[in-house]
Amino acid sequence: MQAQRVRFYYNYKSTPDSLNKQNVLDELMSLELDIDKKESVFFSQLKLKSDSVMSANTIKGNWMMPNSYIRTQYVIEKKLEHKETFFYTRNHTIVPVSKVKDQRKFDWNITNEKDSVLIYSVQKATAEFGGRIWNAWFTSDIPFSDG
């Protein structure tokens, strides 16, 4: 039996410094969903590539530093069946440096604003969290509640 995995790609834009709103970072992120295990992992594509290159070079006895263009160092892991979320960072190996259970909740407000992304009709939701306003677009055409 083959495992059911789906990977979604996100264009993640963030403003790390609230006093410098012109400095918007743009990074390609992935959400990998394992349907059989009911788990998901959210991570930077650039970090994934950098970690792979570093691992391959380590096997050859060559040490490297991570790609300096990686903006999003953290990983978000979810156990969907138990509604558990873990937030962690990794060092230059596969072992987490710090892994904590994140019990904070987003209070999403679904707006009437609609658009389309690729072939999907999407609707906008907003939330205030951590002193910032978050915007998300979602569709009911994809049968997964995660992101």
C-alpha positions in Angstrom: 0.0 0.0 0.0 1.4 3.4 -1.0 1.2 6.3 1.5 -1.0 9.2 0.6 1.1 12.4 0.6 0.1 15.8 -0.8 2.4 18.8 -1.0 1.0 22.4 -1.4 3.2 25.3 -2.2 2.7 28.8 -0.7 4.1 32.1 -1.6 4.7 33.4 2.0 5.1 37.1 2.4 6.0 38.6 5.8 7.1 41.8 7.3 9.6 40.9 10.0 10.0 44.5 11.3 6.7 46.3 12.0 8.6 49.6 12.0 9.8 49.0 8.4 6.7 47.9 6.5 8.4 48.4 3.1 10.7 45.4 3.9 8.5 42.5 2.8 10.1 39.1 2.6 8.9 36.6 0.0 9.6 32.9 0.4 8.3 29.7 -1.2 7.0 27.4 1.5 5.6 23.9 1.5 2.8 22.2 3.4 3.3 18.5 3.2 0.2 16.5 4.3 0.4 12.8 5.1 -3.2 11.7 4.8 -2.6 8.2 6.2 -0.8 9.4 9.4 -3.0 12.5 9.7 0.0 14.7 10.0 1.3 17.8 8.2 4.6 19.7 8.1 5.1 23.3 7.0 8.6 24.4 6.0 10.7 26.6 3.7 11.5 25.1 0.3 14.9 26.8 0.4 15.6 25.3 3.8 14.7 21.9 2.5 17.1 22.2 -0.4 19.8 23.7 1.8 19.5 20.8 4.4 19.6 18.2 1.6 22.8 19.7 0.1 24.4 20.0 3.5 23.5 16.3 4.3 25.0 15.1 1.0 28.2 17.1 1.6 28.5 15.9 5.2 28.4 12.3 4.0 31.4 13.2 1.7 33.2 14.7 4.7 32.6 18.3 3.6 31.0 20.7 6.0 28.9 23.7 4.9 26.8 26.4 6.4 23.1 26.7 5.6 22.0 29.0 2.7 22.1 32.6 4.0 19.0 33.5 1.9 16.7 31.3 4.1 14.3 33.7 5.8 11.9 31.2 7.5 14.0 28.9 9.8 11.1 27.4 11.8 9.0 24.3 11.0 5.4 23.7 12.0 4.3 20.1 12.5 0.7 19.2 13.2 -0.9 16.0 14.5 -4.3 16.6 12.9 -6.2 13.8 14.6 -5.3 15.1 18.0 -5.3 18.8 17.0 -1.8 19.2 18.2 0.7 21.7 16.8 4.4 21.8 17.3 6.7 24.7 16.5 10.4 24.0 16.2 13.7 25.1 14.8 16.4 22.9 13.5 20.1 23.2 13.8 22.3 22.1 11.0 21.3 18.5 11.5 18.0 16.7 11.5 17.6 17.0 15.3 15.3 19.8 16.6 17.0 22.5 18.6 13.8 23.6 20.3 10.4 21.9 19.9 7.4 23.2 21.8 3.7 22.4 21.7 1.9 25.4 20.4 -1.6 25.8 21.9 -2.3 29.3 20.6 -5.4 29.6 18.5 -6.2 31.8 15.5 -9.6 33.4 15.6 -10.4 33.6 11.9 -13.0 36.0 10.5 -14.3 34.9 7.1 -14.9 37.8 4.8 -17.1 38.2 1.8 -14.1 38.8 -0.5 -13.7 36.2 -3.2 -11.1 35.6 -5.9 -9.6 32.7 -7.8 -6.2 31.1 -7.5 -5.3 28.7 -10.4 -8.4 26.7 -10.9 -9.9 27.3 -7.5 -12.5 29.7 -6.2 -11.1 31.1 -3.0 -12.4 33.2 -0.1 -10.5 35.5 2.2 -10.2 35.1 6.0 -8.4 37.4 8.4 -7.1 37.0 11.9 -5.3 39.2 14.4 -2.5 37.2 16.0 0.7 38.2 17.7 0.1 41.9 17.2 -0.3 41.5 13.4 -3.1 41.0 10.9 -3.0 37.7 9.0 -4.7 37.2 5.6 -5.4 33.7 4.2 -7.2 32.5 1.2 -9.0 29.2 1.3 -11.2 26.9 -0.8 -13.8 24.3 0.0 -12.7 22.5 -3.2 -9.7 20.9 -1.4 -10.9 18.4 1.2 -8.2 19.3 3.8 -8.5 21.7 6.7 -4.9 22.7 7.3 -2.6 25.4 6.2 
